[in-house]
Amino acid sequence: MITWALAVLHLVVTVIKRSDDTPGFVALPRRWVVERTLGWLMRSRRLARDHAPNPARR
């Protein structure tokens, strides 16, 4: 995926690994932006998986 993003989208993808020796929550660089955006998207009912109708109930 990293090579595809560079070749097709001209984006540089950087993998930021979590430090296992740090206890508790530590905000990683730029990761909070993605998590915040996903949180905003999941607030929309049409995008949330939990609100999909169950076809077995119909």
RAZISUL-V442565 format. One record per residue. RES is the residue in one letter. SS is DSSP state (alpha for helix, beta for strand, coil for the rest). PHI is phi in whole degrees, 0 to 359 (999 if undefined). Layout:
BEGIN
RES:SS:PHI  RES:SS:PHI
END
This chain:
BEGIN
M:coil:999  I:alpha:295  T:alpha:290  W:alpha:295  A:alpha:298  L:alpha:289  A:alpha:285  V:alpha:269  L:alpha:263  H:coil:58  L:coil:246  V:coil:258  V:coil:261  T:coil:246  V:coil:270  I:coil:252  K:coil:272  R:coil:280  S:coil:277  D:coil:282  D:coil:274  T:coil:264  P:coil:280  G:coil:81  F:coil:275  V:coil:227  A:coil:289  L:coil:271  P:coil:300  R:coil:65  R:alpha:291  W:alpha:296  V:alpha:294  V:alpha:293  E:alpha:296  R:alpha:294  T:alpha:295  L:alpha:296  G:alpha:296  W:alpha:296  L:alpha:294  M:alpha:286  R:coil:288  S:coil:283  R:coil:296  R:coil:292  L:coil:265  A:coil:281  R:alpha:287  D:alpha:289  H:alpha:259  A:coil:287  P:coil:292  N:coil:269  P:alpha:295  A:alpha:289  R:alpha:279  R:coil:279
END
